[in-house]
């Protein structure tokens, strides 16, 4: 299914794209000046160490269209 929706785990190499999506959302919400994240912070926070956060990427027709960050929490 070449043109359909594909969701897959994000990889470290996608950090620049994830940051671009964050900035685009912030710009839409008129909150771009509030964004303090950078590539190194996202890399450490999402892919290195004991991070419990997970990231998935969404594609339509092989084009990146979104992402989601989630984590498991049990109390």
mmCIF file of the N, C-alpha and C atoms, coordinates in Angstrom:
data_MODEL
# 
_entry.id   MODEL 
# 
loop_
_atom_site.group_PDB 
_atom_site.id 
_atom_site.type_symbol 
_atom_site.label_atom_id 
_atom_site.label_alt_id 
_atom_site.label_comp_id 
_atom_site.label_asym_id 
_atom_site.label_entity_id 
_atom_site.label_seq_id 
_atom_site.pdbx_PDB_ins_code 
_atom_site.Cartn_x 
_atom_site.Cartn_y 
_atom_site.Cartn_z 
_atom_site.occupancy 
_atom_site.B_iso_or_equiv 
_atom_site.pdbx_formal_charge 
_atom_site.auth_seq_id 
_atom_site.auth_comp_id 
_atom_site.auth_asym_id 
_atom_site.auth_atom_id 
_atom_site.pdbx_PDB_model_num 
ATOM 1   N N  . UNK A 1 1  ? 0.844  -1.168 0.000  1.00 0.00 ? 1  UNK A N  1 
ATOM 2   C CA . UNK A 1 1  ? 0.000  0.000  0.000  1.00 0.00 ? 1  UNK A CA 1 
ATOM 3   C C  . UNK A 1 1  ? 0.894  1.238  0.000  1.00 0.00 ? 1  UNK A C  1 
ATOM 4   N N  . UNK A 1 2  ? 1.318  1.681  -1.166 1.00 0.00 ? 2  UNK A N  1 
ATOM 5   C CA . UNK A 1 2  ? 2.253  2.789  -1.313 1.00 0.00 ? 2  UNK A CA 1 
ATOM 6   C C  . UNK A 1 2  ? 1.684  4.129  -0.862 1.00 0.00 ? 2  UNK A C  1 
ATOM 7   N N  . UNK A 1 3  ? 0.396  4.386  -1.129 1.00 0.00 ? 3  UNK A N  1 
ATOM 8   C CA . UNK A 1 3  ? -0.169 5.696  -0.849 1.00 0.00 ? 3  UNK A CA 1 
ATOM 9   C C  . UNK A 1 3  ? -0.901 5.781  0.479  1.00 0.00 ? 3  UNK A C  1 
ATOM 10  N N  . UNK A 1 4  ? -1.011 4.679  1.202  1.00 0.00 ? 4  UNK A N  1 
ATOM 11  C CA . UNK A 1 4  ? -1.752 4.670  2.447  1.00 0.00 ? 4  UNK A CA 1 
ATOM 12  C C  . UNK A 1 4  ? -0.946 5.196  3.614  1.00 0.00 ? 4  UNK A C  1 
ATOM 13  N N  . UNK A 1 5  ? -1.609 5.213  4.744  1.00 0.00 ? 5  UNK A N  1 
ATOM 14  C CA . UNK A 1 5  ? -0.981 5.654  5.987  1.00 0.00 ? 5  UNK A CA 1 
ATOM 15  C C  . UNK A 1 5  ? -0.044 4.575  6.496  1.00 0.00 ? 5  UNK A C  1 
ATOM 16  N N  . UNK A 1 6  ? 1.153  4.981  6.885  1.00 0.00 ? 6  UNK A N  1 
ATOM 17  C CA . UNK A 1 6  ? 2.112  4.059  7.502  1.00 0.00 ? 6  UNK A CA 1 
ATOM 18  C C  . UNK A 1 6  ? 2.590  4.698  8.794  1.00 0.00 ? 6  UNK A C  1 
ATOM 19  N N  . UNK A 1 7  ? 2.555  3.937  9.871  1.00 0.00 ? 7  UNK A N  1 
ATOM 20  C CA . UNK A 1 7  ? 3.043  4.396  11.169 1.00 0.00 ? 7  UNK A CA 1 
ATOM 21  C C  . UNK A 1 7  ? 4.158  3.459  11.592 1.00 0.00 ? 7  UNK A C  1 
ATOM 22  N N  . UNK A 1 8  ? 5.272  4.047  12.018 1.00 0.00 ? 8  UNK A N  1 
ATOM 23  C CA . UNK A 1 8  ? 6.416  3.235  12.422 1.00 0.00 ? 8  UNK A CA 1 
ATOM 24  C C  . UNK A 1 8  ? 7.176  3.924  13.543 1.00 0.00 ? 8  UNK A C  1 
ATOM 25  N N  . UNK A 1 9  ? 7.947  3.147  14.295 1.00 0.00 ? 9  UNK A N  1 
ATOM 26  C CA . UNK A 1 9  ? 8.762  3.767  15.345 1.00 0.00 ? 9  UNK A CA 1 
ATOM 27  C C  . UNK A 1 9  ? 9.737  4.776  14.731 1.00 0.00 ? 9  UNK A C  1 
ATOM 28  N N  . UNK A 1 10 ? 9.896  5.895  15.384 1.00 0.00 ? 10 UNK A N  1 
ATOM 29  C CA . UNK A 1 10 ? 10.847 6.908  14.909 1.00 0.00 ? 10 UNK A CA 1 
ATOM 30  C C  . UNK A 1 10 ? 12.263 6.461  15.235 1.00 0.00 ? 10 UNK A C  1 
ATOM 31  N N  . UNK A 1 11 ? 13.199 7.000  14.491 1.00 0.00 ? 11 UNK A N  1 
ATOM 32  C CA . UNK A 1 11 ? 14.613 6.693  14.694 1.00 0.00 ? 11 UNK A CA 1 
ATOM 33  C C  . UNK A 1 11 ? 15.374 7.973  15.025 1.00 0.00 ? 11 UNK A C  1 
ATOM 34  N N  . UNK A 1 12 ? 16.559 7.798  15.571 1.00 0.00 ? 12 UNK A N  1 
ATOM 35  C CA . UNK A 1 12 ? 17.390 8.954  15.944 1.00 0.00 ? 12 UNK A CA 1 
ATOM 36  C C  . UNK A 1 12 ? 17.614 9.901  14.781 1.00 0.00 ? 12 UNK A C  1 
ATOM 37  N N  . UNK A 1 13 ? 17.711 9.356  13.586 1.00 0.00 ? 13 UNK A N  1 
ATOM 38  C CA . UNK A 1 13 ? 17.976 10.188 12.415 1.00 0.00 ? 13 UNK A CA 1 
ATOM 39  C C  . UNK A 1 13 ? 16.818 11.134 12.102 1.00 0.00 ? 13 UNK A C  1 
ATOM 40  N N  . UNK A 1 14 ? 15.660 10.915 12.717 1.00 0.00 ? 14 UNK A N  1 
ATOM 41  C CA . UNK A 1 14 ? 14.488 11.739 12.460 1.00 0.00 ? 14 UNK A CA 1 
ATOM 42  C C  . UNK A 1 14 ? 14.346 12.911 13.440 1.00 0.00 ? 14 UNK A C  1 
ATOM 43  N N  . UNK A 1 15 ? 15.285 13.086 14.321 1.00 0.00 ? 15 UNK A N  1 
ATOM 44  C CA . UNK A 1 15 ? 15.211 14.180 15.288 1.00 0.00 ? 15 UNK A CA 1 
ATOM 45  C C  . UNK A 1 15 ? 15.040 15.542 14.610 1.00 0.00 ? 15 UNK A C  1 
ATOM 46  N N  . UNK A 1 16 ? 15.774 15.861 13.535 1.00 0.00 ? 16 UNK A N  1 
ATOM 47  C CA . UNK A 1 16 ? 15.541 17.153 12.884 1.00 0.00 ? 16 UNK A CA 1 
ATOM 48  C C  . UNK A 1 16 ? 14.099 17.306 12.370 1.00 0.00 ? 16 UNK A C  1 
ATOM 49  N N  . UNK A 1 17 ? 13.527 16.241 11.851 1.00 0.00 ? 17 UNK A N  1 
ATOM 50  C CA . UNK A 1 17 ? 12.149 16.280 11.374 1.00 0.00 ? 17 UNK A CA 1 
ATOM 51  C C  . UNK A 1 17 ? 11.170 16.456 12.533 1.00 0.00 ? 17 UNK A C  1 
ATOM 52  N N  . UNK A 1 18 ? 11.403 15.773 13.637 1.00 0.00 ? 18 UNK A N  1 
ATOM 53  C CA . UNK A 1 18 ? 10.542 15.909 14.816 1.00 0.00 ? 18 UNK A CA 1 
ATOM 54  C C  . UNK A 1 18 ? 10.576 17.352 15.314 1.00 0.00 ? 18 UNK A C  1 
ATOM 55  N N  . UNK A 1 19 ? 11.764 17.940 15.373 1.00 0.00 ? 19 UNK A N  1 
ATOM 56  C CA . UNK A 1 19 ? 11.886 19.330 15.805 1.00 0.00 ? 19 UNK A CA 1 
ATOM 57  C C  . UNK A 1 19 ? 11.177 20.269 14.826 1.00 0.00 ? 19 UNK A C  1 
ATOM 58  N N  . UNK A 1 20 ? 11.265 19.984 13.548 1.00 0.00 ? 20 UNK A N  1 
ATOM 59  C CA . UNK A 1 20 ? 10.556 20.793 12.554 1.00 0.00 ? 20 UNK A CA 1 
ATOM 60  C C  . UNK A 1 20 ? 9.044  20.733 12.783 1.00 0.00 ? 20 UNK A C  1 
ATOM 61  N N  . UNK A 1 21 ? 8.514  19.540 13.054 1.00 0.00 ? 21 UNK A N  1 
ATOM 62  C CA . UNK A 1 21 ? 7.088  19.405 13.342 1.00 0.00 ? 21 UNK A CA 1 
ATOM 63  C C  . UNK A 1 21 ? 6.713  20.176 14.616 1.00 0.00 ? 21 UNK A C  1 
ATOM 64  N N  . UNK A 1 22 ? 7.538  20.104 15.641 1.00 0.00 ? 22 UNK A N  1 
ATOM 65  C CA . UNK A 1 22 ? 7.277  20.838 16.885 1.00 0.00 ? 22 UNK A CA 1 
ATOM 66  C C  . UNK A 1 22 ? 7.213  22.331 16.594 1.00 0.00 ? 22 UNK A C  1 
ATOM 67  N N  . UNK A 1 23 ? 8.162  22.821 15.836 1.00 0.00 ? 23 UNK A N  1 
ATOM 68  C CA . UNK A 1 23 ? 8.202  24.255 15.523 1.00 0.00 ? 23 UNK A CA 1 
ATOM 69  C C  . UNK A 1 23 ? 7.015  24.685 14.660 1.00 0.00 ? 23 UNK A C  1 
ATOM 70  N N  . UNK A 1 24 ? 6.626  23.839 13.700 1.00 0.00 ? 24 UNK A N  1 
ATOM 71  C CA . UNK A 1 24 ? 5.473  24.174 12.856 1.00 0.00 ? 24 UNK A CA 1 
ATOM 72  C C  . UNK A 1 24 ? 4.188  24.240 13.677 1.00 0.00 ? 24 UNK A C  1 
ATOM 73  N N  . UNK A 1 25 ? 4.020  23.306 14.604 1.00 0.00 ? 25 UNK A N  1 
ATOM 74  C CA . UNK A 1 25 ? 2.840  23.336 15.466 1.00 0.00 ? 25 UNK A CA 1 
ATOM 75  C C  . UNK A 1 25 ? 2.865  24.587 16.344 1.00 0.00 ? 25 UNK A C  1 
ATOM 76  N N  . UNK A 1 26 ? 4.021  24.884 16.904 1.00 0.00 ? 26 UNK A N  1 
ATOM 77  C CA . UNK A 1 26 ? 4.139  26.071 17.757 1.00 0.00 ? 26 UNK A CA 1 
ATOM 78  C C  . UNK A 1 26 ? 3.856  27.344 16.958 1.00 0.00 ? 26 UNK A C  1 
ATOM 79  N N  . UNK A 1 27 ? 4.332  27.387 15.728 1.00 0.00 ? 27 UNK A N  1 
ATOM 80  C CA . UNK A 1 27 ? 4.059  28.554 14.883 1.00 0.00 ? 27 UNK A CA 1 
ATOM 81  C C  . UNK A 1 27 ? 2.555  28.681 14.625 1.00 0.00 ? 27 UNK A C  1 
ATOM 82  N N  . UNK A 1 28 ? 1.897  27.589 14.315 1.00 0.00 ? 28 UNK A N  1 
ATOM 83  C CA . UNK A 1 28 ? 0.454  27.596 14.087 1.00 0.00 ? 28 UNK A CA 1 
ATOM 84  C C  . UNK A 1 28 ? -0.300 28.084 15.320 1.00 0.00 ? 28 UNK A C  1 
ATOM 85  N N  . UNK A 1 29 ? 0.160  27.649 16.487 1.00 0.00 ? 29 UNK A N  1 
ATOM 86  C CA . UNK A 1 29 ? -0.478 28.033 17.750 1.00 0.00 ? 29 UNK A CA 1 
ATOM 87  C C  . UNK A 1 29 ? -0.008 29.399 18.252 1.00 0.00 ? 29 UNK A C  1 
ATOM 88  N N  . UNK A 1 30 ? 0.837  30.066 17.471 1.00 0.00 ? 30 UNK A N  1 
ATOM 89  C CA . UNK A 1 30 ? 1.412  31.359 17.831 1.00 0.00 ? 30 UNK A CA 1 
ATOM 90  C C  . UNK A 1 30 ? 2.224  31.287 19.132 1.00 0.00 ? 30 UNK A C  1 
ATOM 91  N N  . UNK A 1 31 ? 2.939  30.178 19.267 1.00 0.00 ? 31 UNK A N  1 
ATOM 92  C CA . UNK A 1 31 ? 3.759  29.957 20.459 1.00 0.00 ? 31 UNK A CA 1 
ATOM 93  C C  . UNK A 1 31 ? 5.229  29.679 20.108 1.00 0.00 ? 31 UNK A C  1 
ATOM 94  N N  . UNK A 1 32 ? 5.627  29.987 18.899 1.00 0.00 ? 32 UNK A N  1 
ATOM 95  C CA . UNK A 1 32 ? 6.993  29.683 18.478 1.00 0.00 ? 32 UNK A CA 1 
ATOM 96  C C  . UNK A 1 32 ? 8.052  30.261 19.416 1.00 0.00 ? 32 UNK A C  1 
ATOM 97  N N  . UNK A 1 33 ? 7.878  31.479 19.954 1.00 0.00 ? 33 UNK A N  1 
ATOM 98  C CA . UNK A 1 33 ? 8.899  31.993 20.876 1.00 0.00 ? 33 UNK A CA 1 
ATOM 99  C C  . UNK A 1 33 ? 9.056  31.140 22.149 1.00 0.00 ? 33 UNK A C  1 
ATOM 100 N N  . UNK A 1 34 ? 8.071  30.308 22.453 1.00 0.00 ? 34 UNK A N  1 
ATOM 101 C CA . UNK A 1 34 ? 8.123  29.474 23.653 1.00 0.00 ? 34 UNK A CA 1 
ATOM 102 C C  . UNK A 1 34 ? 8.928  28.192 23.450 1.00 0.00 ? 34 UNK A C  1 
ATOM 103 N N  . UNK A 1 35 ? 9.224  27.834 22.211 1.00 0.00 ? 35 UNK A N  1 
ATOM 104 C CA . UNK A 1 35 ? 9.954  26.589 21.928 1.00 0.00 ? 35 UNK A CA 1 
ATOM 105 C C  . UNK A 1 35 ? 11.412 26.768 22.320 1.00 0.00 ? 35 UNK A C  1 
ATOM 106 N N  . UNK A 1 36 ? 11.867 25.937 23.233 1.00 0.00 ? 36 UNK A N  1 
ATOM 107 C CA . UNK A 1 36 ? 13.264 25.992 23.677 1.00 0.00 ? 36 UNK A CA 1 
ATOM 108 C C  . UNK A 1 36 ? 14.014 24.711 23.319 1.00 0.00 ? 36 UNK A C  1 
ATOM 109 N N  . UNK A 1 37 ? 13.326 23.765 22.730 1.00 0.00 ? 37 UNK A N  1 
ATOM 110 C CA . UNK A 1 37 ? 13.947 22.485 22.357 1.00 0.00 ? 37 UNK A CA 1 
ATOM 111 C C  . UNK A 1 37 ? 14.954 22.699 21.238 1.00 0.00 ? 37 UNK A C  1 
ATOM 112 N N  . UNK A 1 38 ? 15.976 21.849 21.233 1.00 0.00 ? 38 UNK A N  1 
ATOM 113 C CA . UNK A 1 38 ? 16.911 21.790 20.118 1.00 0.00 ? 38 UNK A CA 1 
ATOM 114 C C  . UNK A 1 38 ? 17.173 20.313 19.813 1.00 0.00 ? 38 UNK A C  1 
ATOM 115 N N  . UNK A 1 39 ? 17.910 20.031 18.766 1.00 0.00 ? 39 UNK A N  1 
ATOM 116 C CA . UNK A 1 39 ? 18.125 18.647 18.351 1.00 0.00 ? 39 UNK A CA 1 
ATOM 117 C C  . UNK A 1 39 ? 18.802 17.815 19.432 1.00 0.00 ? 39 UNK A C  1 
ATOM 118 N N  . UNK A 1 40 ? 19.791 18.373 20.091 1.00 0.00 ? 40 UNK A N  1 
ATOM 119 C CA . UNK A 1 40 ? 20.518 17.619 21.121 1.00 0.00 ? 40 UNK A CA 1 
ATOM 120 C C  . UNK A 1 40 ? 19.612 17.270 22.298 1.00 0.00 ? 40 UNK A C  1 
ATOM 121 N N  . UNK A 1 41 ? 18.772 18.214 22.705 1.00 0.00 ? 41 UNK A N  1 
ATOM 122 C CA . UNK A 1 41 ? 17.845 17.959 23.808 1.00 0.00 ? 41 UNK A CA 1 
ATOM 123 C C  . UNK A 1 41 ? 16.853 16.862 23.439 1.00 0.00 ? 41 UNK A C  1 
ATOM 124 N N  . UNK A 1 42 ? 16.301 16.935 22.220 1.00 0.00 ? 42 UNK A N  1 
ATOM 125 C CA . UNK A 1 42 ? 15.362 15.896 21.787 1.00 0.00 ? 42 UNK A CA 1 
ATOM 126 C C  . UNK A 1 42 ? 16.043 14.531 21.692 1.00 0.00 ? 42 UNK A C  1 
ATOM 127 N N  . UNK A 1 43 ? 17.252 14.507 21.166 1.00 0.00 ? 43 UNK A N  1 
ATOM 128 C CA . UNK A 1 43 ? 17.987 13.246 21.050 1.00 0.00 ? 43 UNK A CA 1 
ATOM 129 C C  . UNK A 1 43 ? 18.179 12.610 22.415 1.00 0.00 ? 43 UNK A C  1 
ATOM 130 N N  . UNK A 1 44 ? 18.625 13.402 23.389 1.00 0.00 ? 44 UNK A N  1 
ATOM 131 C CA . UNK A 1 44 ? 18.831 12.873 24.744 1.00 0.00 ? 44 UNK A CA 1 
ATOM 132 C C  . UNK A 1 44 ? 17.507 12.472 25.383 1.00 0.00 ? 44 UNK A C  1 
ATOM 133 N N  . UNK A 1 45 ? 16.489 13.299 25.221 1.00 0.00 ? 45 UNK A N  1 
ATOM 134 C CA . UNK A 1 45 ? 15.213 13.064 25.898 1.00 0.00 ? 45 UNK A CA 1 
ATOM 135 C C  . UNK A 1 45 ? 14.433 11.891 25.322 1.00 0.00 ? 45 UNK A C  1 
ATOM 136 N N  . UNK A 1 46 ? 14.553 11.659 24.031 1.00 0.00 ? 46 UNK A N  1 
ATOM 137 C CA . UNK A 1 46 ? 13.711 10.658 23.381 1.00 0.00 ? 46 UNK A CA 1 
ATOM 138 C C  . UNK A 1 46 ? 14.423 9.355  23.030 1.00 0.00 ? 46 UNK A C  1 
ATOM 139 N N  . UNK A 1 47 ? 15.751 9.387  22.857 1.00 0.00 ? 47 UNK A N  1 
ATOM 140 C CA . UNK A 1 47 ? 16.420 8.202  22.337 1.00 0.00 ? 47 UNK A CA 1 
ATOM 141 C C  . UNK A 1 47 ? 17.592 7.693  23.156 1.00 0.00 ? 47 UNK A C  1 
ATOM 142 N N  . UNK A 1 48 ? 18.031 8.439  24.153 1.00 0.00 ? 48 UNK A N  1 
ATOM 143 C CA . UNK A 1 48 ? 19.216 8.023  24.896 1.00 0.00 ? 48 UNK A CA 1 
ATOM 144 C C  . UNK A 1 48 ? 18.905 7.819  26.365 1.00 0.00 ? 48 UNK A C  1 
ATOM 145 N N  . UNK A 1 49 ? 19.757 7.081  27.024 1.00 0.00 ? 49 UNK A N  1 
ATOM 146 C CA . UNK A 1 49 ? 19.618 6.870  28.459 1.00 0.00 ? 49 UNK A CA 1 
ATOM 147 C C  . UNK A 1 49 ? 18.399 6.056  28.824 1.00 0.00 ? 49 UNK A C  1 
ATOM 148 N N  . UNK A 1 50 ? 17.817 6.394  29.947 1.00 0.00 ? 50 UNK A N  1 
ATOM 149 C CA . UNK A 1 50 ? 16.678 5.644  30.485 1.00 0.00 ? 50 UNK A CA 1 
ATOM 150 C C  . UNK A 1 50 ? 15.336 6.240  30.069 1.00 0.00 ? 50 UNK A C  1 
ATOM 151 N N  . UNK A 1 51 ? 15.289 6.877  28.919 1.00 0.00 ? 51 UNK A N  1 
ATOM 152 C CA . UNK A 1 51 ? 14.048 7.521  28.480 1.00 0.00 ? 51 UNK A CA 1 
ATOM 153 C C  . UNK A 1 51 ? 12.929 6.500  28.356 1.00 0.00 ? 51 UNK A C  1 
ATOM 154 N N  . UNK A 1 52 ? 11.810 6.795  29.003 1.00 0.00 ? 52 UNK A N  1 
ATOM 155 C CA . UNK A 1 52 ? 10.639 5.929  28.866 1.00 0.00 ? 52 UNK A CA 1 
ATOM 156 C C  . UNK A 1 52 ? 9.725  6.430  27.764 1.00 0.00 ? 52 UNK A C  1 
ATOM 157 N N  . UNK A 1 53 ? 10.064 7.573  27.163 1.00 0.00 ? 53 UNK A N  1 
ATOM 158 C CA . UNK A 1 53 ? 9.253  8.117  26.071 1.00 0.00 ? 53 UNK A CA 1 
ATOM 159 C C  . UNK A 1 53 ? 9.502  7.325  24.797 1.00 0.00 ? 53 UNK A C  1 
ATOM 160 N N  . UNK A 1 54 ? 8.462  7.169  24.019 1.00 0.00 ? 54 UNK A N  1 
ATOM 161 C CA . UNK A 1 54 ? 8.533  6.515  22.721 1.00 0.00 ? 54 UNK A CA 1 
ATOM 162 C C  . UNK A 1 54 ? 8.026  7.492  21.676 1.00 0.00 ? 54 UNK A C  1 
ATOM 163 N N  . UNK A 1 55 ? 8.518  7.359  20.465 1.00 0.00 ? 55 UNK A N  1 
ATOM 164 C CA . UNK A 1 55 ? 8.118  8.251  19.386 1.00 0.00 ? 55 UNK A CA 1 
ATOM 165 C C  . UNK A 1 55 ? 7.734  7.408  18.181 1.00 0.00 ? 55 UNK A C  1 
ATOM 166 N N  . UNK A 1 56 ? 6.610  7.764  17.554 1.00 0.00 ? 56 UNK A N  1 
ATOM 167 C CA . UNK A 1 56 ? 6.226  7.129  16.302 1.00 0.00 ? 56 UNK A CA 1 
ATOM 168 C C  . UNK A 1 56 ? 6.092  8.208  15.229 1.00 0.00 ? 56 UNK A C  1 
ATOM 169 N N  . UNK A 1 57 ? 6.332  7.801  13.993 1.00 0.00 ? 57 UNK A N  1 
ATOM 170 C CA . UNK A 1 57 ? 6.224  8.706  12.855 1.00 0.00 ? 57 UNK A CA 1 
ATOM 171 C C  . UNK A 1 57 ? 5.102  8.229  11.952 1.00 0.00 ? 57 UNK A C  1 
ATOM 172 N N  . UNK A 1 58 ? 4.414  9.173  11.320 1.00 0.00 ? 58 UNK A N  1 
ATOM 173 C CA . UNK A 1 58 ? 3.339  8.845  10.387 1.00 0.00 ? 58 UNK A CA 1 
ATOM 174 C C  . UNK A 1 58 ? 3.710  9.342  8.993  1.00 0.00 ? 58 UNK A C  1 
ATOM 175 N N  . UNK A 1 59 ? 3.417  8.508  8.001  1.00 0.00 ? 59 UNK A N  1 
ATOM 176 C CA . UNK A 1 59 ? 3.704  8.822  6.613  1.00 0.00 ? 59 UNK A CA 1 
ATOM 177 C C  . UNK A 1 59 ? 2.471  8.550  5.765  1.00 0.00 ? 59 UNK A C  1 
ATOM 178 N N  . UNK A 1 60 ? 2.262  9.377  4.762  1.00 0.00 ? 60 UNK A N  1 
ATOM 179 C CA . UNK A 1 60 ? 1.251  9.135  3.735  1.00 0.00 ? 60 UNK A CA 1 
ATOM 180 C C  . UNK A 1 60 ? 1.971  9.276  2.399  1.00 0.00 ? 60 UNK A C  1 
ATOM 181 N N  . UNK A 1 61 ? 1.831  8.251  1.564  1.00 0.00 ? 61 UNK A N  1 
ATOM 182 C CA . UNK A 1 61 ? 2.520  8.239  0.266  1.00 0.00 ? 61 UNK A CA 1 
ATOM 183 C C  . UNK A 1 61 ? 4.018  8.485  0.448  1.00 0.00 ? 61 UNK A C  1 
ATOM 184 N N  . UNK A 1 62 ? 4.591  7.871  1.470  1.00 0.00 ? 62 UNK A N  1 
ATOM 185 C CA . UNK A 1 62 ? 6.022  7.961  1.788  1.00 0.00 ? 62 UNK A CA 1 
ATOM 186 C C  . UNK A 1 62 ? 6.464  9.346  2.240  1.00 0.00 ? 62 UNK A C  1 
ATOM 187 N N  . UNK A 1 63 ? 5.535  10.271 2.461  1.00 0.00 ? 63 UNK A N  1 
ATOM 188 C CA . UNK A 1 63 ? 5.865  11.620 2.914  1.00 0.00 ? 63 UNK A CA 1 
ATOM 189 C C  . UNK A 1 63 ? 5.566  11.728 4.404  1.00 0.00 ? 63 UNK A C  1 
ATOM 190 N N  . UNK A 1 64 ? 6.513  12.252 5.212  1.00 0.00 ? 64 UNK A N  1 
ATOM 191 C CA . UNK A 1 64 ? 6.243  12.408 6.647  1.00 0.00 ? 64 UNK A CA 1 
ATOM 192 C C  . UNK A 1 64 ? 5.142  13.443 6.874  1.00 0.00 ? 64 UNK A C  1 
ATOM 193 N N  . UNK A 1 65 ? 4.143  13.043 7.667  1.00 0.00 ? 65 UNK A N  1 
ATOM 194 C CA . UNK A 1 65 ? 3.005  13.935 7.915  1.00 0.00 ? 65 UNK A CA 1 
ATOM 195 C C  . UNK A 1 65 ? 2.748  14.185 9.398  1.00 0.00 ? 65 UNK A C  1 
ATOM 196 N N  . UNK A 1 66 ? 3.436  13.471 10.286 1.00 0.00 ? 66 UNK A N  1 
ATOM 197 C CA . UNK A 1 66 ? 3.217  13.715 11.701 1.00 0.00 ? 66 UNK A CA 1 
ATOM 198 C C  . UNK A 1 66 ? 4.025  12.783 12.585 1.00 0.00 ? 66 UNK A C  1 
ATOM 199 N N  . UNK A 1 67 ? 3.905  13.013 13.878 1.00 0.00 ? 67 UNK A N  1 
ATOM 200 C CA . UNK A 1 67 ? 4.581  12.185 14.864 1.00 0.00 ? 67 UNK A CA 1 
ATOM 201 C C  . UNK A 1 67 ? 3.781  12.228 16.161 1.00 0.00 ? 67 UNK A C  1 
ATOM 202 N N  . UNK A 1 68 ? 4.079  11.299 17.033 1.00 0.00 ? 68 UNK A N  1 
ATOM 203 C CA . UNK A 1 68 ? 3.474  11.290 18.366 1.00 0.00 ? 68 UNK A CA 1 
ATOM 204 C C  . UNK A 1 68 ? 4.518  10.825 19.366 1.00 0.00 ? 68 UNK A C  1 
ATOM 205 N N  . UNK A 1 69 ? 4.501  11.448 20.527 1.00 0.00 ? 69 UNK A N  1 
ATOM 206 C CA . UNK A 1 69 ? 5.357  11.048 21.640 1.00 0.00 ? 69 UNK A CA 1 
ATOM 207 C C  . UNK A 1 69 ? 4.451  10.496 22.720 1.00 0.00 ? 69 UNK A C  1 
ATOM 208 N N  . UNK A 1 70 ? 4.818  9.347  23.258 1.00 0.00 ? 70 UNK A N  1 
ATOM 209 C CA . UNK A 1 70 ? 4.012  8.754  24.318 1.00 0.00 ? 70 UNK A CA 1 
ATOM 210 C C  . UNK A 1 70 ? 4.921  8.018  25.288 1.00 0.00 ? 70 UNK A C  1 
ATOM 211 N N  . UNK A 1 71 ? 4.373  7.700  26.437 1.00 0.00 ? 71 UNK A N  1 
ATOM 212 C CA . UNK A 1 71 ? 5.102  6.891  27.405 1.00 0.00 ? 71 UNK A CA 1 
ATOM 213 C C  . UNK A 1 71 ? 4.099  6.090  28.219 1.00 0.00 ? 71 UNK A C  1 
ATOM 214 N N  . UNK A 1 72 ? 4.579  4.978  28.737 1.00 0.00 ? 72 UNK A N  1 
ATOM 215 C CA . UNK A 1 72 ? 3.750  4.121  29.574 1.00 0.00 ? 72 UNK A CA 1 
ATOM 216 C C  . UNK A 1 72 ? 3.847  4.610  31.016 1.00 0.00 ? 72 UNK A C  1 
ATOM 217 N N  . UNK A 1 73 ? 2.726  4.687  31.654 1.00 0.00 ? 73 UNK A N  1 
ATOM 218 C CA . UNK A 1 73 ? 2.712  5.147  33.032 1.00 0.00 ? 73 UNK A CA 1 
ATOM 219 C C  . UNK A 1 73 ? 1.766  4.253  33.829 1.00 0.00 ? 73 UNK A C  1 
ATOM 220 N N  . UNK A 1 74 ? 2.268  3.706  34.878 1.00 0.00 ? 74 UNK A N  1 
ATOM 221 C CA . UNK A 1 74 ? 1.451  2.860  35.753 1.00 0.00 ? 74 UNK A CA 1 
ATOM 222 C C  . UNK A 1 74 ? 1.595  3.389  37.154 1.00 0.00 ? 74 UNK A C  1 
ATOM 223 N N  . UNK A 1 75 ? 0.476  3.600  37.842 1.00 0.00 ? 75 UNK A N  1 
ATOM 224 C CA . UNK A 1 75 ? 0.564  4.076  39.212 1.00 0.00 ? 75 UNK A CA 1 
ATOM 225 C C  . UNK A 1 75 ? -0.160 3.124  40.134 1.00 0.00 ? 75 UNK A C  1 
# 
